[in-house]
Amino acid sequence: MTKKELRLKYKTLRKHLSPEQIDELSISIANLVLKLPIWEYTFYHLFLSIEEQKEVNTDYILNILSGKDKNIVISKSDFKTGLMTHFLLTDNTKIRKNTYNIPEPVGGIPILNDSIEIVFIPLLGFDKTGNRVGYGKGFYDRFLADCKQETIKIGLSFFEAETEITDVFDNDVKLDYCLTPERIYRF
């Protein structure tokens, strides 16, 4: 399927998920995070969920990272440049939703891309070779292309892998892992 077809398919599937289902599925995904070989690192980038888009609730992963004393990095998106800036999440970090309902930090301690070792990535769908489909703005492709090559990229999805995304581009950055409520995909 094409990215456009997959976006439509997974946005439709998400619309049918109840808040209770989202929480249950998100907890299952968070439990699988604990099984990944990623705990020797220091800087973990985590997206804050857009409730209106019925994304995976990352609060559970946030709690795991906090409990393990990891440095948690969150982002702010600039829709004029298509770039994201990253900030350390601290007890003093103020979070505000932007015009697209994305929860973002209001200032804070900046973190450079090359400091980030693990990135949890929001997505709509993915395939069996680690290609992913996001919302189509390219924020994560630009961000990930600017990270170190060894940065570990982990997608989070409510749904299992598609066989193939047919219109993958050279600048699309593949995942290393994708977690669904049922399993861990390694690429």
C-alpha contacts under 8 A as a table, 3 or more apart, distances in Angstrom:
res1	aa1	res2	aa2	distance
1	M	5	E	6.15
1	M	6	L	6.44
1	M	164	E	6.67
1	M	165	I	5.39
1	M	166	T	5.64
2	T	5	E	5.20
2	T	6	L	6.17
2	T	165	I	5.68
2	T	166	T	5.25
2	T	167	D	5.59
3	K	6	L	5.01
3	K	7	R	6.01
3	K	133	V	5.99
3	K	165	I	6.58
3	K	166	T	7.59
3	K	167	D	6.62
4	K	7	R	5.19
4	K	8	L	6.44
5	E	8	L	5.30
5	E	9	K	6.18
6	L	9	K	4.93
6	L	10	Y	6.03
6	L	124	L	7.56
6	L	125	G	6.61
6	L	133	V	7.34
7	R	10	Y	5.45
7	R	11	K	5.95
7	R	124	L	6.23
7	R	125	G	7.34
7	R	133	V	7.04
7	R	134	G	7.51
7	R	135	Y	7.18
8	L	11	K	5.33
8	L	12	T	6.10
9	K	12	T	5.31
9	K	13	L	6.28
10	Y	13	L	4.88
10	Y	14	R	6.00
10	Y	124	L	5.77
10	Y	125	G	6.67
11	K	14	R	5.16
11	K	15	K	6.29
11	K	53	Q	7.90
11	K	124	L	7.10
12	T	15	K	5.20
12	T	16	H	6.98
13	L	16	H	5.58
13	L	17	L	7.15
14	R	17	L	5.32
14	R	53	Q	7.80
14	R	54	K	6.14
14	R	55	E	7.97
15	K	54	K	7.15
17	L	21	Q	5.89
17	L	22	I	6.34
17	L	54	K	7.68
18	S	21	Q	5.11
18	S	22	I	6.24
19	P	22	I	5.06
19	P	23	D	6.25
20	E	23	D	5.19
20	E	24	E	6.19
21	Q	24	E	5.07
21	Q	25	L	5.99
22	I	25	L	5.25
22	I	26	S	5.88
22	I	54	K	7.33
22	I	55	E	7.93
22	I	56	V	6.74
22	I	57	N	7.10
23	D	26	S	5.04
23	D	27	I	6.12
23	D	57	N	6.67
24	E	27	I	5.28
24	E	28	S	6.46
25	L	28	S	5.12
25	L	29	I	6.35
25	L	56	V	7.76
25	L	158	F	6.64
25	L	181	P	5.47
26	S	29	I	5.06
26	S	30	A	6.14
26	S	56	V	5.49
26	S	57	N	5.51
26	S	58	T	7.21
26	S	60	Y	7.38
26	S	158	F	7.72
26	S	181	P	7.09
27	I	30	A	4.99
27	I	31	N	6.16
27	I	60	Y	6.45
27	I	181	P	7.97
28	S	31	N	5.18
28	S	32	L	6.54
28	S	180	T	7.86
28	S	181	P	4.88
28	S	182	E	7.49
29	I	32	L	5.18
29	I	33	V	6.50
29	I	156	L	7.44
29	I	179	L	6.08
29	I	180	T	5.72
29	I	181	P	4.77
29	I	182	E	7.75
30	A	33	V	5.04
30	A	34	L	7.01
30	A	58	T	7.81
30	A	60	Y	5.97
30	A	61	I	5.36
30	A	64	I	7.99
31	N	34	L	5.55
31	N	35	K	7.42
32	L	35	K	5.26
32	L	36	L	7.04
32	L	179	L	7.06
32	L	181	P	7.81
32	L	183	R	7.43
32	L	184	I	7.04
33	V	36	L	5.47
33	V	61	I	7.49
33	V	179	L	7.60
36	L	39	W	7.72
38	I	41	Y	6.35
38	I	118	I	7.68
41	Y	44	Y	7.74
41	Y	70	K	7.93
41	Y	117	E	6.58
41	Y	118	I	7.62
42	T	70	K	5.58
42	T	71	N	5.84
42	T	117	E	7.13
43	F	70	K	6.50
43	F	71	N	4.88
43	F	72	I	6.07
43	F	73	V	6.82
43	F	115	S	6.75
43	F	116	I	5.08
43	F	117	E	5.52
43	F	118	I	6.58
44	Y	65	L	7.97
44	Y	70	K	7.00
44	Y	71	N	6.14
44	Y	72	I	5.06
44	Y	73	V	5.89
44	Y	116	I	6.20
44	Y	117	E	6.15
44	Y	118	I	4.75
44	Y	119	V	5.98
44	Y	120	F	7.76
45	H	72	I	5.85
45	H	73	V	4.47
45	H	74	I	5.86
45	H	116	I	6.56
45	H	117	E	7.81
45	H	118	I	6.00
45	H	119	V	4.63
45	H	120	F	6.12
46	L	58	T	7.61
46	L	62	L	7.55
46	L	72	I	6.80
46	L	73	V	6.17
46	L	74	I	5.67
46	L	119	V	6.29
46	L	120	F	5.19
46	L	121	I	7.32
47	F	58	T	7.20
47	F	74	I	6.08
47	F	75	S	7.11
47	F	120	F	6.69
47	F	121	I	6.79
47	F	122	P	6.93
48	L	57	N	7.88
48	L	58	T	6.30
48	L	59	D	7.71
48	L	74	I	7.29
48	L	102	I	7.41
48	L	103	P	5.95
48	L	104	E	7.52
49	S	54	K	7.95
49	S	55	E	5.67
49	S	56	V	6.47
49	S	57	N	5.62
49	S	58	T	6.05
49	S	102	I	7.32
49	S	103	P	7.19
50	I	53	Q	5.44
50	I	54	K	6.57
50	I	55	E	5.85
50	I	101	N	6.28
50	I	102	I	5.48
50	I	103	P	6.88
51	E	54	K	4.96
51	E	55	E	6.17
51	E	57	N	7.84
52	E	55	E	7.86
52	E	101	N	7.23
55	E	122	P	7.37
56	V	122	P	7.69
56	V	156	L	6.87
56	V	157	S	6.89
56	V	158	F	6.96
57	N	60	Y	6.92
58	T	61	I	5.17
58	T	62	L	6.09
59	D	62	L	4.88
59	D	63	N	6.21
60	Y	63	N	5.15
60	Y	64	I	6.43
61	I	64	I	4.99
61	I	65	L	6.18
62	L	65	L	5.18
62	L	66	S	6.07
62	L	72	I	7.82
63	N	66	S	5.04
63	N	67	G	5.98
64	I	67	G	5.05
64	I	68	K	6.27
65	L	68	K	5.13
65	L	69	D	6.30
65	L	70	K	5.37
65	L	71	N	7.75
65	L	72	I	7.17
66	S	69	D	5.01
66	S	70	K	5.91
66	S	71	N	7.83
66	S	72	I	7.70
67	G	70	K	7.76
71	N	88	L	6.94
71	N	89	L	7.47
72	I	88	L	5.91
72	I	89	L	5.49
73	V	86	H	6.30
73	V	87	F	5.43
73	V	88	L	4.57
73	V	89	L	5.62
73	V	111	I	7.38
73	V	116	I	7.87
74	I	86	H	5.58
74	I	87	F	5.45
74	I	88	L	6.44
74	I	89	L	6.36
74	I	104	E	7.38
74	I	105	P	7.17
75	S	84	M	6.06
75	S	85	T	5.48
75	S	86	H	4.33
75	S	87	F	6.09
75	S	104	E	6.27
75	S	105	P	6.89
76	K	84	M	5.44
76	K	85	T	5.31
76	K	86	H	6.36
76	K	104	E	5.27
76	K	105	P	6.42
77	S	82	G	7.11
77	S	83	L	6.05
77	S	84	M	4.46
77	S	85	T	6.62
77	S	104	E	7.94
77	S	139	F	7.69
78	D	81	T	5.68
78	D	82	G	5.58
78	D	83	L	5.46
78	D	84	M	6.02
78	D	85	T	7.92
79	F	82	G	4.98
79	F	83	L	7.20
82	G	137	K	7.35
82	G	138	G	7.22
82	G	139	F	5.81
82	G	142	R	8.00
83	L	139	F	5.92
83	L	142	R	6.94
83	L	143	F	6.99
84	M	139	F	6.72
84	M	143	F	6.69
85	T	110	P	7.53
85	T	111	I	7.89
86	H	110	P	5.76
86	H	111	I	5.35
86	H	112	L	6.89
86	H	113	N	7.59
87	F	105	P	7.26
87	F	107	G	7.42
87	F	108	G	5.85
87	F	109	I	5.26
87	F	110	P	4.43
87	F	111	I	5.26
88	L	108	G	6.80
88	L	109	I	5.47
88	L	110	P	6.43
88	L	111	I	6.38
89	L	92	N	7.97
89	L	93	T	5.91
89	L	105	P	7.99
89	L	108	G	7.83
90	T	93	T	5.24
93	T	105	P	6.37
93	T	106	V	7.08
93	T	107	G	7.65
93	T	108	G	6.41
94	K	105	P	5.66
94	K	106	V	5.50
94	K	107	G	7.81
95	I	103	P	6.10
95	I	104	E	5.26
95	I	105	P	4.53
95	I	106	V	5.93
96	R	103	P	5.40
96	R	104	E	5.41
96	R	105	P	6.38
96	R	106	V	6.69
97	K	100	Y	7.43
97	K	101	N	4.92
97	K	102	I	5.05
97	K	103	P	4.15
97	K	104	E	5.88
98	N	101	N	5.17
98	N	102	I	5.40
98	N	103	P	6.49
98	N	104	E	6.90
99	T	102	I	7.41
105	P	108	G	7.11
111	I	115	S	6.83
111	I	116	I	7.85
112	L	115	S	5.56
112	L	116	I	7.22
113	N	116	I	5.52
113	N	143	F	7.47
113	N	146	D	6.46
113	N	147	C	5.11
113	N	148	K	7.63
114	D	117	E	7.73
114	D	146	D	7.47
114	D	147	C	5.11
114	D	148	K	5.46
116	I	119	V	7.28
116	I	147	C	7.13
116	I	148	K	7.98
116	I	151	T	6.93
117	E	148	K	7.86
117	E	150	E	7.54
117	E	151	T	4.70
117	E	152	I	6.24
118	I	151	T	5.68
118	I	152	I	4.78
118	I	153	K	6.17
118	I	154	I	7.56
119	V	151	T	7.30
119	V	152	I	6.18
119	V	153	K	5.01
119	V	154	I	6.01
120	F	153	K	6.28
120	F	154	I	4.80
120	F	155	G	5.78
120	F	156	L	7.01
121	I	140	Y	7.66
121	I	153	K	7.03
121	I	154	I	5.84
121	I	155	G	4.60
121	I	156	L	6.24
122	P	134	G	7.06
122	P	155	G	6.15
122	P	156	L	5.90
122	P	157	S	7.55
123	L	126	F	7.56
123	L	132	R	6.68
123	L	133	V	5.82
123	L	134	G	4.53
123	L	135	Y	7.30
123	L	155	G	6.65
123	L	156	L	6.68
123	L	157	S	6.59
124	L	132	R	7.62
124	L	133	V	5.58
124	L	134	G	5.33
124	L	135	Y	7.16
124	L	157	S	6.94
125	G	132	R	5.81
125	G	133	V	5.13
125	G	134	G	7.17
125	G	157	S	6.84
125	G	159	F	7.30
125	G	161	A	7.09
125	G	162	E	7.43
126	F	130	G	6.40
126	F	131	N	5.48
126	F	132	R	4.07
126	F	133	V	5.90
126	F	160	E	7.93
126	F	161	A	5.44
126	F	162	E	6.07
126	F	165	I	7.40
127	D	130	G	5.62
127	D	131	N	5.48
127	D	132	R	6.51
127	D	161	A	4.73
127	D	162	E	4.40
127	D	163	T	5.44
127	D	164	E	5.12
127	D	165	I	6.10
128	K	131	N	7.51
128	K	161	A	5.56
128	K	162	E	6.24
128	K	163	T	5.60
128	K	164	E	6.61
128	K	185	Y	7.99
128	K	187	F	7.90
129	T	164	E	7.58
129	T	187	F	6.12
130	G	174	K	5.18
130	G	175	L	4.83
130	G	176	D	6.75
130	G	177	Y	7.28
130	G	178	C	7.57
130	G	187	F	5.73
131	N	165	I	6.97
131	N	168	V	7.37
131	N	172	D	7.52
131	N	173	V	7.27
131	N	174	K	4.94
131	N	175	L	6.43
132	R	165	I	7.82
132	R	174	K	6.81
132	R	175	L	7.29
133	V	136	G	7.40
134	G	137	K	7.77
134	G	138	G	7.85
135	Y	138	G	7.84
138	G	141	D	5.19
138	G	142	R	6.22
139	F	142	R	5.46
139	F	143	F	6.17
140	Y	143	F	4.88
140	Y	144	L	5.79
141	D	144	L	5.26
141	D	145	A	5.97
141	D	171	N	7.02
141	D	172	D	5.88
141	D	173	V	5.66
142	R	145	A	5.22
142	R	146	D	6.47
143	F	146	D	5.32
143	F	147	C	6.63
144	L	147	C	5.09
144	L	173	V	6.83
145	A	148	K	7.96
145	A	173	V	6.99
147	C	151	T	6.51
148	K	151	T	5.43
152	I	175	L	7.89
152	I	176	D	6.16
153	K	174	K	7.79
153	K	175	L	5.10
153	K	176	D	5.17
153	K	177	Y	6.46
154	I	175	L	5.94
154	I	176	D	6.01
154	I	177	Y	4.72
154	I	178	C	5.32
154	I	179	L	7.30
155	G	175	L	6.50
155	G	177	Y	6.24
155	G	178	C	4.33
155	G	179	L	6.21
156	L	178	C	5.70
156	L	179	L	5.05
156	L	180	T	6.27
157	S	160	E	7.29
157	S	178	C	7.12
157	S	179	L	6.14
157	S	180	T	5.02
157	S	181	P	7.72
158	F	180	T	5.36
158	F	181	P	6.24
159	F	180	T	6.10
159	F	181	P	7.72
160	E	180	T	6.37
162	E	165	I	7.25
165	I	168	V	6.40
168	V	172	D	6.63
169	F	172	D	5.37
175	L	178	C	6.83
175	L	187	F	6.87
176	D	186	R	6.04
176	D	187	F	5.09
177	Y	184	I	6.88
177	Y	185	Y	5.36
177	Y	186	R	4.64
177	Y	187	F	5.94
178	C	184	I	6.02
178	C	185	Y	5.07
178	C	186	R	6.84
179	L	182	E	7.85
179	L	183	R	6.06
179	L	184	I	4.79
179	L	185	Y	6.27
180	T	183	R	5.43
180	T	184	I	6.58
